[in-house]
Amino acid sequence: MIGLNKTRSSALTKLLALTSRGIVTGGDAEELLSLLFATFAASGGAFTQSFGYRDFMLGVDVRREWIEAYHRLRHLDPFTEPLGRLPPGEVFFTVGDTNEEHKRLELWHSFRAHGYRDAMQARLYNPLVADLFMILYRQDGERPFSPNDRVLFQLIYPHLAGALAARRALAALDAPANERIESVLAKVSGHAWVSLPSGEVAWSEEARRVWQARLGIGARDWHKANEVLLASARRFNTALIGGRSQVVFPGVRVEWASVPAQPHEQRRLLALMLEEGFDPAADTTPAEALLSPRQREVARLAAAGSSASAIADKLKIKPTTVRGYLREVYERLGITSRAQLASALSQRSAAT
């Protein structure tokens, strides 16, 4: 599907393993960035809170002279506003998405004068605080980012964004009460710890109140809440699509993070309860969130058993176009069959 050399393939394997485990410490975050460099053959990059490069969460090998030049010329950047509205999971390539008019701007000449060949930029959705942005650079002498890089990023995006969101949530919970970020506390409605393989669950009082109210259960039936949460934990533990962020029942989303285990545990998980999450009106599964509206239409019909010809008739497009959309869907979701497609699209939550 994607042509990866041995080095990139090894880096991608380590990257997925790290994001499945959870980003817990600053050292993990640095390892994540270095693995992204290796996966995308980047020569520098950062996670930041804005495209203004002012507030680095973490930055490595980004030339200070270029950051200063960007601050000075930012008002000339025609992409400042569009980049700020970039949908989560979409990628912007400085070379591939820049036209000849843009290349006559002083900002472009400054970018090239500082030795950069291309930049890959993306928004990483964070349901807890502000969204993060990722910027990866390639220097002179290196090839520009390619469509394969775009596909690869969109495949690993849900793992990457979720891991960073979980790390920031953990940092907020660990902070002293008087230093906690209010925008985080306004959205987190309690938490729970899950121990594996025993399946033992420890609930915070706030999380217990929320689940009792939403599920309409009392203390005698509390095992039902444990079963729902454990099913969600096992989905995350096996790193299935959409496992890190799950709607367990209407109005409550769980964000999972892996944290250091106790001596008697194989793995310890933290579940953050969010009463605010993705827009419920969007009615998309975690897998569907990776697709464009047209890809989603085709995927839903195919998953329901419709043939390419039937889908073409319904959507008033050619069968060859339908098959092209399905190839793109398979690539984005990392699947190879309609059975896998139906399974991915059906996984709305651990509760259903």
Phi and psi in degrees as a GROMACS rama.xvg file:
@    title "Ramachandran Plot"
@    xaxis  label "Phi"
@    yaxis  label "Psi"
@TYPE xy
-124.731  127.858  ILE-2
-76.5387  104.62  GLY-3
-115.3  133.9  LEU-4
-77.2635  174.519  ASN-5
-61.384  -39.7035  LYS-6
-64.4471  -47.2493  THR-7
-64.9242  -39.7719  ARG-8
-62.5816  -41.2086  SER-9
-65.108  -41.968  SER-10
-63.8414  -39.7419  ALA-11
-64.4801  -41.0604  LEU-12
-60.3635  -45.6139  THR-13
-65.7605  -38.4186  LYS-14
-61.9087  -47.0147  LEU-15
-65.6932  -37.1491  LEU-16
-64.5615  -40.5181  ALA-17
-66.5649  -44.0802  LEU-18
-70.823  -29.0692  THR-19
-68.9872  -37.4583  SER-20
-68.6983  -35.7324  ARG-21
110.759  142.675  GLY-22
-93.432  105.954  ILE-23
-107.75  -40.4635  VAL-24
-118.161  167.522  THR-25
-61.1922  -35.4256  GLY-26
-62.6883  -38.1951  GLY-27
-62.4909  -40.6565  ASP-28
-65.338  -38.2234  ALA-29
-66.519  -39.6043  GLU-30
-63.3578  -39.4009  GLU-31
-59.395  -45.4592  LEU-32
-65.0437  -40.8484  LEU-33
-66.3909  -35.1261  SER-34
-68.9126  -35.5405  LEU-35
-63.568  -39.6872  LEU-36
-57.4598  -47.7408  PHE-37
-67.6117  -40.8343  ALA-38
-64.1224  -40.825  THR-39
-106.72  14.0519  PHE-40
50.8098  44.0878  ALA-41
-90.9994  155.173  ALA-42
-106.963  -0.268643  SER-43
178.021  166.559  GLY-44
170.163  -178.535  GLY-45
-162.498  157.748  ALA-46
-103.982  133.927  PHE-47
-146.74  163.227  THR-48
-90.5259  -6.87814  GLN-49
-156.009  159.723  SER-50
-75.8315  -0.805572  PHE-51
-79.7568  -5.11604  GLY-52
61.8566  24.028  TYR-53
-87.9312  -40.5154  ARG-54
-114.355  86.7136  ASP-55
-75.4213  129.585  PHE-56
-78.0633  -40.2975  MET-57
-163.284  131.289  LEU-58
-140.57  140.232  GLY-59
-136.943  129.06  VAL-60
60.1482  25.104  ASP-61
-90.9216  124.777  VAL-62
-66.8218  124.217  ARG-63
-59.7799  -34.95  ARG-64
-62.7624  -36.6447  GLU-65
-69.6021  -40.1244  TRP-66
-60.7347  -44.2354  ILE-67
-64.5298  -40.2565  GLU-68
-65.1219  -39.1019  ALA-69
-63.7969  -43.0351  TYR-70
-56.2821  -41.5991  HIS-71
-69.2987  -33.2119  ARG-72
-108.426  5.82785  LEU-73
-57.6208  -33.664  ARG-74
-63.8943  -15.7178  HIS-75
-92.6705  -3.05589  LEU-76
-78.888  111.714  ASP-77
-70.9604  -9.97582  PRO-78
-101.76  0.248215  PHE-79
-55.2479  -50.8351  THR-80
-69.4223  -47.6252  GLU-81
-59.5852  -38.4107  PRO-82
-65.663  -35.4841  LEU-83
-65.2007  -23.8066  GLY-84
-101.82  7.23174  ARG-85
-57.0629  125.714  LEU-86
-63.2873  143.891  PRO-87
-55.2395  134.586  PRO-88
89.621  -11.9529  GLY-89
-86.1141  151.602  GLU-90
-118.137  139.502  VAL-91
-114.967  126.77  PHE-92
-106.232  124.654  PHE-93
-57.6698  -44.182  THR-94
-77.0011  -51.8963  VAL-95
-65.4478  -27.445  GLY-96
-108.236  17.0107  ASP-97
-113.547  133.126  THR-98
-97.4563  178.466  ASN-99
-64.068  -33.1883  GLU-100
-62.8937  -43.0091  GLU-101
-63.9288  -33.5712  HIS-102
-73.0844  -5.97069  LYS-103
-91.6011  -4.72936  ARG-104
-77.7988  152.018  LEU-105
-61.001  -34.5856  GLU-106
-61.7456  -42.0903  LEU-107
-63.5157  -44.1845  TRP-108
-63.2284  -34.5371  HIS-109
-68.084  -41.9998  SER-110
-56.6587  -46.995  PHE-111
-71.6738  -36.0015  ARG-112
-65.0314  -26.3697  ALA-113
-87.3298  10.1062  HIS-114
90.052  14.2572  GLY-115
-97.5923  139.594  TYR-116
-97.0458  -38.5947  ARG-117
-161.768  161.57  ASP-118
-139.868  140.956  ALA-119
-114.143  122.788  MET-120
-127.884  141.1  GLN-121
-152.597  150.284  ALA-122
-92.9426  133.271  ARG-123
-108.557  112.428  LEU-124
-63.6923  133.674  TYR-125
-131.704  111.999  ASN-126
-75.0437  -6.9789  PRO-127
-100.699  -47.3769  LEU-128
-123.884  -133.049  VAL-129
-88.4433  151.797  ALA-130
-62.1242  151.842  ASP-131
-104.598  156.012  LEU-132
-118.668  146.597  PHE-133
-115.924  133.636  MET-134
-129.074  123.393  ILE-135
-119.913  137.495  LEU-136
-112.544  151.572  TYR-137
-124.187  139.614  ARG-138
-91.6104  172.872  GLN-139
-54.736  143.927  ASP-140
91.1111  -10.5491  GLY-141
-104.802  155.539  GLU-142
-75.8014  155.528  ARG-143
-66.0889  164.569  PRO-144
-65.0526  148.643  PHE-145
-117.499  168.559  SER-146
-56.904  -32.766  PRO-147
-63.5682  -35.6159  ASN-148
-64.1098  -38.0061  ASP-149
-63.1795  -47.3457  ARG-150
-62.6431  -43.9927  VAL-151
-61.5468  -44.7762  LEU-152
-61.8321  -42.5638  PHE-153
-68.0186  -24.2072  GLN-154
-74.0221  -39.7336  LEU-155
-90.175  -7.55585  ILE-156
-52.2097  -50.2164  TYR-157
-61.6517  -33.1592  PRO-158
-70.8368  -43.6786  HIS-159
-66.5329  -50.3653  LEU-160
-63.477  -41.9889  ALA-161
-65.0801  -39.521  GLY-162
-64.1874  -41.7509  ALA-163
-69.6151  -38.0531  LEU-164
-63.2382  -41.6245  ALA-165
-64.4568  -39.7365  ALA-166
-62.718  -42.619  ARG-167
-69.0737  -34.2385  ARG-168
-65.3244  -41.6644  ALA-169
-61.9002  -42.3218  LEU-170
-61.4968  -38.2217  ALA-171
-67.6224  -40.3833  ALA-172
-68.5889  -33.9238  LEU-173
-78.2376  -17.1339  ASP-174
-70.029  149.759  ALA-175
-56.8015  150.118  PRO-176
-54.1092  -38.671  ALA-177
-76.5466  -6.66067  ASN-178
-112.35  -0.827105  GLU-179
-66.25  149.452  ARG-180
-79.0659  118.955  ILE-181
-60.7058  -35.9075  GLU-182
-65.9181  -24.638  SER-183
-75.6205  -49.2502  VAL-184
-61.9214  -28.8023  LEU-185
-69.1799  -19.6881  ALA-186
-109.88  -21.9107  LYS-187
-88.8132  121.731  VAL-188
-110.209  65.0695  SER-189
90.0211  175.433  GLY-190
-152.98  168.99  HIS-191
-145.988  151.083  ALA-192
-107.935  137.483  TRP-193
-122.552  128.61  VAL-194
-103.021  130.368  SER-195
-118.821  141.701  LEU-196
-91.68  1.99683  PRO-197
-65.9303  -29.3794  SER-198
80.4908  12.7869  GLY-199
-69.4834  135.996  GLU-200
-122.849  132.375  VAL-201
-118.804  118.879  ALA-202
-100.855  142.327  TRP-203
-76.5434  156.78  SER-204
-60.6008  -40.9063  GLU-205
-64.5819  -43.7308  GLU-206
-62.3059  -40.0975  ALA-207
-62.1182  -41.5675  ARG-208
-63.4808  -43.9724  ARG-209
-62.5315  -46.4552  VAL-210
-68.8153  -37.0567  TRP-211
-61.8777  -42.5917  GLN-212
-68.3463  -42.8925  ALA-213
-74.2318  -36.7593  ARG-214
-90.2621  -15.2366  LEU-215
65.7718  41.3914  GLY-216
-122.198  157.604  ILE-217
-106.6  -172.954  GLY-218
-61.6856  -35.0118  ALA-219
-66.4934  -27.6615  ARG-220
-103.478  17.7819  ASP-221
-64.4982  -19.8989  TRP-222
-59.6342  -25.4139  HIS-223
-66.873  -39.7045  LYS-224
-65.6242  -41.1137  ALA-225
-60.2801  -40.7108  ASN-226
-63.7756  -42.5898  GLU-227
-63.492  -45.3482  VAL-228
-67.74  -39.6037  LEU-229
-65.0322  -37.9233  LEU-230
-62.0938  -40.1953  ALA-231
-65.9659  -40.9043  SER-232
-63.0544  -41.1315  ALA-233
-67.5112  -33.488  ARG-234
-64.4461  -43.575  ARG-235
-65.3167  -41.855  PHE-236
-62.8022  -29.7814  ASN-237
-93.1541  6.41692  THR-238
57.0345  41.328  ALA-239
-76.1093  163.12  LEU-240
-56.8341  129.166  ILE-241
76.488  10.7026  GLY-242
-68.2389  -30.2198  GLY-243
-72.5272  -35.3347  ARG-244
-122.887  114.522  SER-245
-134.102  136.506  GLN-246
-84.1016  109.508  VAL-247
-86.3365  -27.1733  VAL-248
-163.34  163.064  PHE-249
-51.0789  127.079  PRO-250
91.1834  -8.55391  GLY-251
-129.743  122.279  VAL-252
-112.262  142.527  ARG-253
-109.647  128.871  VAL-254
-106.266  123.207  GLU-255
-99.4007  145.839  TRP-256
-142.021  143.231  ALA-257
-92.6899  131.994  SER-258
-127.097  164.542  VAL-259
-54.3824  132.562  PRO-260
-80.574  156.054  ALA-261
-79.1326  164.712  GLN-262
-55.1489  -31.8115  PRO-263
-90.007  2.76702  HIS-264
-111.422  149.905  GLU-265
-83.56  -37.0205  GLN-266
-153.906  144.368  ARG-267
-125.028  128.487  ARG-268
-118.042  145.518  LEU-269
-111.389  127.647  LEU-270
-108.157  119.113  ALA-271
-97.7423  125.799  LEU-272
-91.0774  123.199  MET-273
-116.89  120.173  LEU-274
-85.7505  -7.48319  GLU-275
-123.275  131.721  GLU-276
-150.893  -134.081  GLY-277
-69.2323  155.765  PHE-278
-63.362  113.94  ASP-279
-64.1656  -22.0059  PRO-280
-67.4972  -21.0064  ALA-281
-68.2869  -28.2627  ALA-282
49.6425  50.1983  ASP-283
-118.661  147.06  THR-284
-77.5046  166.147  THR-285
-55.3827  -38.7924  PRO-286
-67.6112  -42.6752  ALA-287
-63.2742  -27.8252  GLU-288
-63.0267  -18.7246  ALA-289
-83.5637  -8.21796  LEU-290
-106.084  154.77  LEU-291
-73.8308  163.28  SER-292
-54.5686  -41.9964  PRO-293
-70.25  -42.0437  ARG-294
-59.4022  -38.4552  GLN-295
-64.9705  -41.9867  ARG-296
-58.5715  -50.3723  GLU-297
-63.2115  -43.1639  VAL-298
-62.8183  -42.4542  ALA-299
-63.8673  -41.7964  ARG-300
-67.5033  -41.1037  LEU-301
-65.8464  -40.5986  ALA-302
-65.5734  -27.4901  ALA-303
-81.7808  -3.35438  ALA-304
105.056  1.31284  GLY-305
-70.6358  141.099  SER-306
-75.9233  167.244  SER-307
-59.8835  -39.0243  ALA-308
-66.339  -41.5683  SER-309
-66.1473  -39.8082  ALA-310
-65.2526  -41.1313  ILE-311
-61.2436  -43.0207  ALA-312
-62.5401  -43.4741  ASP-313
-67.4474  -39.4872  LYS-314
-96.0896  -1.05097  LEU-315
61.2853  44.8755  LYS-316
-132.687  174.12  ILE-317
-82.3199  149.52  LYS-318
-57.1977  -36.444  PRO-319
-64.0946  -34.1135  THR-320
-66.9075  -40.2865  THR-321
-59.0439  -47.6308  VAL-322
-63.5292  -34.0629  ARG-323
-64.3111  -43.2112  GLY-324
-61.4141  -42.14  TYR-325
-64.035  -38.1305  LEU-326
-60.0995  -43.0301  ARG-327
-64.0423  -41.3758  GLU-328
-61.9352  -45.9658  VAL-329
-59.6495  -41.698  TYR-330
-64.2962  -45.1964  GLU-331
-64.788  -37.3547  ARG-332
-92.8791  -6.81244  LEU-333
67.7363  39.3482  GLY-334
-124.106  170.973  ILE-335
-134.106  1.3063  THR-336
-147.849  163.06  SER-337
-67.6584  -30.9966  ARG-338
-63.5797  -42.7374  ALA-339
-67.1178  -35.2123  GLN-340
-62.3831  -48.0783  LEU-341
-60.6032  -39.335  ALA-342
-65.3262  -45.0124  SER-343
-63.2028  -42.5368  ALA-344
-74.1712  -19.8186  LEU-345
-86.0817  -10.7513  SER-346
-86.5817  73.8109  GLN-347
-77.8707  -38.4  ARG-348
-164.895  167.958  SER-349
-73.405  -18.2616  ALA-350
-87.1936  -20.3529  ALA-351
